[in-house]
Amino acid sequence: MSPLPNLTLVLGGAASGKSSYAEGLIVNSGLEKLYIATAQVFDDEMAAKVARHRDLRGTGWTTVEEPLDPGAILSQHRPDSAVLVDCATLWLTNVMLADQDVPAACAAFVQAMADCAAPVVVVSNEVGQGIVPDNALARRFRNAQGALNQAIAGQADRVVVVMAGLPLVLK
């Protein structure tokens, strides 16, 4: 059993191993495991990805699909459970596609993670290491994702970046 801090941010690029690493943190805590899935399935490829993640996670997880308001779920959990939010990037995409107030939604999400009675591990993509996007929407998303990651990292007790399946503790 490994104790979890109140809030852990696990960052990485696409297919970096960040979700597997985050799941391991929850499993090793020995606490009841809750998975908040933010993905929305719009095509066969995404359906296959969701199924693959579910299979790799294995049994013993309670999964709640919440693409727009994970804070509502976070407010309901006790200290004897551990919550994995996977992932902040898909959540932000959903918020932007729903034409919500992005700064307000991000502030509420970060506050909900900080206020959760259970330890929270949140997975997010690091999107700022690539080229400058060629269109306004992609630049707006990149900037919003960077701001969200910084806000979560500012509240987090632990921040880990995962590259090629290898974790590097930043905080």
Secondary structure as UniProt FT lines:
FT   STRAND          7..12
FT   TURN            14..15
FT   HELIX           18..29
FT   STRAND          32..37
FT   HELIX           44..57
FT   STRAND          61..65
FT   HELIX           70..74
FT   TURN            75..76
FT   TURN            79..80
FT   STRAND          81..86
FT   HELIX           88..97
FT   TURN            98..99
FT   HELIX           102..115
FT   STRAND          120..125
FT   TURN            128..129
FT   HELIX           136..155
FT   STRAND          158..163
FT   TURN            164..165
FT   STRAND          166..169
//
